[in-house]
Structures are given as C-alpha cells and as structure tokens.
Amino acid sequence: MIHHTAIIDPTARIAKNVEIGPWTLIGPDVEIGEGTRIGSHVVIKQLTKIGKENRIFQFASLGEDPQDKKFRGEDTYLEIGDRNVIREFCTFNRGTAQDKSVTRIGNDNLFMAYVHIAHDCIVGNNTIFANNASLAGHVIIEDFVVMSGFSGASQSCRVGSHSFASMGSMIDKDVPPFVKVSGYYAKPFGLNVVGMRRRGFSAETMLCLRRAYKVIYRQGLTIKQALEQLHEMMLTCPEVQLFIDFINVSQRGLVR
C-alpha cells in the first residue's frame, strides 16, 4: 500500500488502508485518514490533517508554507475533510498566525487540475473547482459553490452557497447564495437555476428566490431597505433566510 520509494517522516500518522505512491513525500506531523489514496510525486509538507477516503493525484502540493510576506515560520495548519478529489498540480497552503492559523477544506469537494487554495481559506462541502480556479488568502467558499475554469476570488471575499462563477470570473466582492456571476470584475447575472434544479429545489422555491434576487438587484433599494423586504418574504419562503444571513455577515459588500 505504501511504495518503497515514498519518504515518510516518523512523526506522520498514517491510518490503515492508505495508499501512497512512488516518490511521494509525507512531512512531519501529517495525519492521513483511512482509505485515502495518494499518487506519485505528491508533497504533503507538514502540520496537515487529511480525512478519510480522499483521492490525491500526482504532483499535488499540500500544506506548504503560506505565500505571505508576514509569515515567519509559525506553526500553522491545513485541514482537509473526507472524500475529496484533488487532481494534478493542486496547491493548498497552510494558514497564517495573523488569521486563525488554519486553512480548512470540507468534504466531498472536487478540485480539478492546477487549483490554488491560499492561506486561511475556508472551503465548505460539495464544491467544484474547475481547472486553474484560484483563491487568494482569507476567502470563504460556502457549500455547493461552483468555481469555473480560470475563475478567482480576491482576499477576504465570501462566496455564498449554491452560487456559480462562470469561466474567467474575477470576484472582488461577496457573492450572495444562489447567484450566478460572470466577468472581470464579476457582476451578477441572475440565479444559478441549473445548479438549483440539479439539487432538487422546487419550482415554487426558485420562484420565491427569484423575487428575493429582484429585491436585492432590480429595485434600486439600499441594503437596509432590501433587508426589510426580505424579512417579510422569509415568512412564506424560509430559503430567503440564507440571503439575509449572508448580507448580515458580508464584509466586502455585495457584487452589484
């Protein structure tokens, strides 16, 4: 299960049924959960925890030092959940002491080739990152987000659940749940209807969320005025609560 050319630090903790390919390097204080398969020439640097049944393809680099000039060698961490697929040449960096010292990846995500997850990012569950999608530091990606090829998010942006960034989108402000964005810089283009249908949202729920989208984007309201209307809509459509909660925690302002 572990190729004889793999180099594994004695402090690494490897669970049973883990596969490690040739010429792979496992650094100090790395933890790898049951059933995870790691290809050849992978580097898992240090202070990285990987859960169960992940598939990590050749030439990925996980747990490397953050690309941040403030970094001074502090102990910082990378945590990866269960059942993720991490394809060729992906690069996931550890966190920084200036934030919470951890980069965290959830469960059941697909990271296609050349995806970059920078320091202190938080990625939820069931997301898809297509080839060359990139996150700058401190970005939050919520559940069921799709980041298309060559899309990106700048520092400290938040991308809401069930949203969709089309190919080449450059996100420099927060993207609310369910919203589809496109362009450089990214602008809203309606709801992610295709994704919502695939996940079983009813026609009634999608109609209600379309109305909520129009309140935010089509009526010329201030955020305060939009929130007032959304609170009224929430009484008949609980899903609108996701819009409300997202707006209340937004730090960068919404894409407009």
SULNORMO-V736253 format. One record per residue. N is the residue number from 1. RES is the residue in one letter. OMEGA is omega in radians with two decimals (* if undefined). NEAR is the number of other C-alpha atoms within 8 Angstrom. D_FIRST is the distance of its C-alpha to the first C-alpha in Angstrom with 2 decimals. Layout:
n=<N N>
res=<RES RES>
omega=<OMEGA OMEGA>
near=<NEAR NEAR>
d_first=<D_FIRST D_FIRST>
This chain:
n=<1 2 3 4 5 6 7 8 9 10 11 12 13 14 15 16 17 18 19 20 21 22 23 24 25 26 27 28 29 30 31 32 33 34 35 36 37 38 39 40 41 42 43 44 45 46 47 48 49 50 51 52 53 54 55 56 57 58 59 60 61 62 63 64 65 66 67 68 69 70 71 72 73 74 75 76 77 78 79 80 81 82 83 84 85 86 87 88 89 90 91 92 93 94 95 96 97 98 99 100 101 102 103 104 105 106 107 108 109 110 111 112 113 114 115 116 117 118 119 120 121 122 123 124 125 126 127 128 129 130 131 132 133 134 135 136 137 138 139 140 141 142 143 144 145 146 147 148 149 150 151 152 153 154 155 156 157 158 159 160 161 162 163 164 165 166 167 168 169 170 171 172 173 174 175 176 177 178 179 180 181 182 183 184 185 186 187 188 189 190 191 192 193 194 195 196 197 198 199 200 201 202 203 204 205 206 207 208 209 210 211 212 213 214 215 216 217 218 219 220 221 222 223 224 225 226 227 228 229 230 231 232 233 234 235 236 237 238 239 240 241 242 243 244 245 246 247 248 249 250 251 252 253 254 255 256>
res=<M I H H T A I I D P T A R I A K N V E I G P W T L I G P D V E I G E G T R I G S H V V I K Q L T K I G K E N R I F Q F A S L G E D P Q D K K F R G E D T Y L E I G D R N V I R E F C T F N R G T A Q D K S V T R I G N D N L F M A Y V H I A H D C I V G N N T I F A N N A S L A G H V I I E D F V V M S G F S G A S Q S C R V G S H S F A S M G S M I D K D V P P F V K V S G Y Y A K P F G L N V V G M R R R G F S A E T M L C L R R A Y K V I Y R Q G L T I K Q A L E Q L H E M M L T C P E V Q L F I D F I N V S Q R G L V R>
omega=<3.11 -3.08 -3.03 3.11 3.11 3.13 -3.03 3.12 -3.12 3.12 3.13 -3.14 -3.05 -3.14 3.14 3.10 3.05 3.07 3.10 -3.04 -3.08 3.06 3.05 -3.12 3.06 -3.01 -3.07 3.05 3.01 3.10 -3.10 -3.05 -3.05 3.01 3.12 -3.14 -3.08 -3.08 -3.10 3.04 3.03 3.04 3.01 -2.77 -3.07 3.02 -3.10 3.10 -3.12 -3.06 -3.01 2.92 2.99 3.07 -3.08 -3.04 -3.03 3.03 3.02 3.10 -3.06 3.05 3.08 3.11 3.09 3.09 -3.05 -3.08 3.10 -3.08 -3.11 3.08 3.12 3.02 3.07 -2.81 2.93 3.11 -3.13 -3.08 -3.01 2.95 3.03 3.02 -3.09 -3.00 -2.96 2.99 3.00 3.13 3.11 -3.11 3.06 -3.14 3.09 3.13 -3.14 3.07 -3.14 3.05 -3.11 2.88 -2.99 3.12 -3.11 -3.02 2.95 3.11 3.04 3.08 -3.14 -2.96 3.03 3.05 3.09 3.04 -3.05 -3.06 3.00 3.06 3.02 3.11 -3.07 -3.06 3.01 3.06 3.04 3.02 3.12 -3.01 3.05 3.00 -3.02 3.04 2.96 -3.07 2.96 -3.14 3.05 3.07 -3.09 -3.01 3.01 3.06 2.99 3.04 -3.07 -3.08 3.10 3.02 -3.13 3.09 -3.12 -2.99 2.97 3.05 3.08 -3.12 -2.98 -3.06 3.09 3.12 -3.03 3.05 -3.08 -3.05 3.09 3.14 3.06 -3.03 3.11 3.02 -3.06 3.14 -3.11 3.08 3.02 -2.99 3.05 -3.14 3.14 2.97 3.12 -0.07 -2.98 3.06 -3.13 3.10 3.10 -3.11 3.06 -3.01 -3.11 3.13 -3.14 3.09 -3.13 -3.11 2.97 3.07 -3.14 3.10 -3.14 3.12 -3.14 3.07 3.12 3.14 3.02 3.12 3.10 3.10 -3.14 3.08 -3.10 -2.89 -2.97 -3.02 3.09 -3.09 2.93 3.12 3.13 3.13 3.12 3.13 3.11 3.13 3.14 3.09 3.09 -3.13 -3.08 -3.11 -3.14 -3.13 -3.06 -3.11 3.11 3.11 3.12 3.05 -3.08 -3.12 -3.12 -3.13 -3.10 -3.13 -3.10 3.13 -3.03 -3.00 -3.05 2.96 -3.09 *>
near=<6 9 9 5 7 13 8 8 9 5 7 12 8 9 9 7 8 15 11 13 12 12 11 14 12 14 13 11 11 16 12 13 13 12 12 15 11 13 14 12 12 15 12 13 14 12 14 16 11 13 14 12 12 14 11 14 12 12 12 15 13 13 14 11 7 11 8 5 4 4 10 4 5 7 7 11 14 16 11 12 11 12 12 13 12 14 13 12 11 16 12 13 15 18 16 14 10 5 9 8 13 15 15 11 11 11 12 11 12 11 14 15 12 12 15 11 12 17 16 16 17 11 12 12 12 11 15 13 13 14 12 12 15 12 13 14 12 13 15 11 13 14 12 12 15 12 15 16 12 12 16 13 12 13 10 10 15 12 13 16 12 15 18 13 12 13 10 12 16 13 15 11 11 15 13 13 12 13 15 13 15 15 10 9 9 12 10 10 8 9 10 12 8 6 8 12 9 7 6 6 9 7 6 6 10 11 8 10 10 10 8 11 11 9 12 11 9 7 7 6 10 6 7 7 8 11 9 8 9 13 10 7 10 11 7 5 9 7 9 13 10 8 10 11 8 11 9 6 6 10 6 8 7 10 11 5>
d_first=<0.00 3.83 6.44 9.33 11.79 10.69 13.52 13.20 16.53 17.06 18.66 15.73 14.71 11.15 11.23 9.24 7.06 6.47 4.63 6.34 8.07 10.46 13.42 12.64 14.73 14.39 17.90 19.83 20.16 17.44 16.19 13.38 13.74 11.92 10.38 10.64 9.06 10.00 11.08 12.30 15.23 15.14 17.17 17.13 20.12 21.14 22.46 20.35 19.29 17.04 17.20 15.35 14.05 14.80 13.96 14.44 15.29 15.72 18.38 18.83 20.40 20.26 22.28 24.48 28.04 30.52 32.87 35.90 38.60 39.17 35.73 36.22 32.80 32.94 29.92 29.06 26.12 24.02 23.00 21.07 21.16 19.23 18.44 19.45 18.81 19.12 19.82 20.32 22.31 22.83 24.14 24.37 26.41 26.96 30.36 33.54 35.72 38.61 37.05 34.76 32.18 29.40 28.13 26.94 25.15 25.38 23.56 23.17 24.17 23.71 23.92 24.55 24.43 26.22 26.91 28.06 28.25 30.46 31.01 32.10 31.55 30.93 29.39 29.73 28.06 27.91 29.00 28.58 28.75 29.47 29.00 30.45 31.57 32.05 33.06 35.15 35.02 35.84 35.58 35.04 33.68 34.28 32.66 32.69 33.83 33.37 33.52 34.22 33.48 34.98 36.26 36.34 37.66 39.55 39.40 39.83 40.21 39.27 38.33 39.13 37.22 37.43 38.87 38.22 38.52 39.32 38.23 39.39 40.66 41.23 41.52 43.73 44.85 43.45 42.72 43.77 41.78 42.07 43.62 42.86 43.44 43.83 45.26 45.61 46.33 44.99 47.69 47.56 47.93 48.12 45.47 41.99 43.39 40.69 37.92 40.08 40.78 37.13 36.56 39.48 42.25 45.59 48.44 50.49 47.92 47.49 51.29 51.58 48.97 50.85 53.93 52.13 50.98 54.62 55.75 53.47 53.95 57.05 59.85 60.32 59.73 58.73 55.48 57.63 59.58 56.48 54.98 58.18 57.98 54.30 55.02 57.60 55.24 52.56 54.87 54.33 50.90 48.41 45.90 48.36 47.30 44.21 46.62 48.67 45.86 44.42 47.83 48.46 45.38 45.66 46.10 46.40 48.73 48.01 47.63 51.12>
